[in-house]
Amino acid sequence: MNFYIECEAYMQYTRYQKEHEIHSLLFINCALLSKLIV
């Protein structure tokens, strides 16, 4: 659950910084991992 909270916070962070494709990839990985964990 801690990872999910961190993931949610990271998603909010990426909303302000979508300049790099790396952030988008991490966002996708974060979303997939959160679904697997939950």
Residue frames as a rotation matrix with the C-alpha (Angstrom) as fourth column:
MET 1
0.572 0.820 0.000 0.00
0.820 -0.572 0.000 0.00
0.000 0.000 -1.000 0.00
ASN 2
0.289 -0.547 -0.786 2.90
0.235 -0.755 0.612 2.33
-0.928 -0.362 -0.090 0.69
PHE 3
-0.726 -0.579 0.370 4.03
0.455 -0.003 0.890 1.89
-0.515 0.815 0.266 -2.90
TYR 4
-0.072 0.800 0.595 0.55
0.975 -0.069 0.210 2.79
0.210 0.596 -0.775 -4.12
ILE 5
0.736 0.311 -0.601 0.58
0.514 -0.835 0.197 6.03
-0.440 -0.454 -0.775 -2.13
GLU 6
-0.163 -0.888 -0.429 4.03
0.093 -0.447 0.890 6.90
-0.982 0.105 0.156 -3.46
CYS 7
-0.645 -0.004 0.764 2.84
0.738 0.255 0.625 6.06
-0.198 0.967 -0.161 -6.94
GLU 8
0.421 0.890 0.174 -0.14
0.906 -0.424 -0.020 8.37
0.056 0.166 -0.985 -6.59
ALA 9
0.576 -0.308 -0.757 2.10
0.166 -0.863 0.477 11.17
-0.800 -0.400 -0.446 -5.40
TYR 10
-0.532 -0.835 0.137 4.46
0.249 0.000 0.968 10.50
-0.809 0.550 0.208 -8.32
MET 11
-0.230 0.542 0.809 1.59
0.973 0.121 0.196 10.66
0.008 0.832 -0.555 -10.79
GLN 12
0.812 0.499 -0.304 0.71
0.526 -0.850 0.010 14.12
-0.253 -0.168 -0.953 -9.50
TYR 13
0.156 -0.860 -0.485 4.37
0.012 -0.489 0.872 15.09
-0.988 -0.142 -0.066 -9.83
THR 14
-0.624 -0.424 0.656 4.57
0.590 0.294 0.752 13.91
-0.512 0.857 0.067 -13.45
ARG 15
0.417 0.840 0.347 1.55
0.895 -0.313 -0.319 16.05
-0.159 0.443 -0.882 -14.32
TYR 16
0.841 -0.155 -0.519 3.74
-0.072 -0.982 0.175 19.10
-0.537 -0.110 -0.836 -13.80
GLN 17
-0.075 -0.937 -0.342 6.79
-0.753 -0.172 0.636 17.63
-0.654 0.305 -0.692 -15.50
LYS 18
0.600 0.303 0.740 5.97
0.241 0.814 -0.529 15.78
-0.763 0.495 0.416 -18.70
GLU 19
0.551 -0.453 -0.701 8.93
-0.756 -0.627 -0.189 17.20
-0.353 0.634 -0.688 -20.59
HIS 20
-0.531 -0.835 -0.144 10.87
-0.838 0.492 0.237 13.95
-0.127 0.247 -0.961 -20.68
GLU 21
0.152 0.576 -0.803 9.74
-0.656 0.666 0.353 10.65
0.739 0.474 0.479 -22.14
ILE 22
-0.708 -0.489 -0.510 11.42
0.054 0.682 -0.730 8.88
0.704 -0.544 -0.456 -19.23
HIS 23
-0.835 0.451 0.316 8.84
-0.477 -0.307 -0.824 10.35
-0.274 -0.838 0.471 -16.87
SER 24
0.083 0.905 -0.418 6.06
-0.991 0.121 0.064 9.00
0.108 0.409 0.906 -19.08
LEU 25
-0.075 -0.193 -0.978 7.59
-0.277 0.947 -0.165 5.53
0.958 0.259 -0.124 -19.07
LEU 26
-0.952 -0.283 -0.119 7.97
0.048 0.247 -0.968 5.60
0.303 -0.927 -0.221 -15.29
PHE 27
-0.506 0.842 0.185 4.37
-0.825 -0.411 -0.389 6.76
-0.252 -0.349 0.903 -15.03
ILE 28
0.253 0.590 -0.767 3.17
-0.784 0.590 0.195 3.79
0.567 0.552 0.611 -17.07
ASN 29
-0.400 -0.490 -0.774 5.32
0.060 0.829 -0.556 1.34
0.914 -0.269 -0.302 -15.10
CYS 30
-0.962 0.059 0.268 4.07
-0.274 -0.255 -0.927 2.86
0.014 -0.965 0.261 -11.86
ALA 31
-0.122 0.992 -0.034 0.44
-0.991 -0.124 -0.057 2.48
-0.061 0.027 0.998 -12.93
LEU 32
0.228 0.165 -0.960 0.97
-0.469 0.883 0.040 -1.14
0.854 0.440 0.278 -13.99
LEU 33
-0.691 -0.567 -0.449 2.79
0.134 0.510 -0.850 -2.04
0.711 -0.647 -0.277 -10.78
SER 34
-0.788 0.450 0.421 0.13
-0.602 -0.417 -0.681 -0.39
-0.131 -0.790 0.599 -8.65
LYS 35
0.224 0.903 -0.366 -2.56
-0.935 0.306 0.182 -2.47
0.276 0.301 0.913 -10.38
LEU 36
0.010 -0.300 -0.954 -0.56
-0.111 0.948 -0.299 -5.66
0.994 0.109 -0.024 -9.83
ILE 37
-0.912 -0.407 -0.052 0.04
0.027 0.069 -0.997 -4.88
0.410 -0.911 -0.052 -6.15
VAL 38
-0.544 0.796 0.267 -3.54
-0.759 -0.330 -0.561 -3.83
-0.358 -0.508 0.783 -5.47
